């Protein structure tokens, strides 16, 4: 894991999730040095923050599209089935 990788913003939410999954696998393997573990944890925190921000932005867009009221997705599917 080099310094460029740790600081780079992911290209997408999906890429961030994939990198997070990879980091979790590496951390769970127990084969990383203490320094690499700390770096992986820090990178994972950055990725998690990025994902949360992306989800929050999408939620705000949905609220705008729904006239300020965020409606659960399950309710929309139930209405479509009727």
Secondary structure, DSSP 4 states (H G I P E B T S, - for coil): --HHHHHPPPSSHHHHHHHHHHHHHHHHHT-S-HHHHHHHHHHHHHHHHHHHHHHHHHHHHHHHHTTT----HHHHHHHHH-
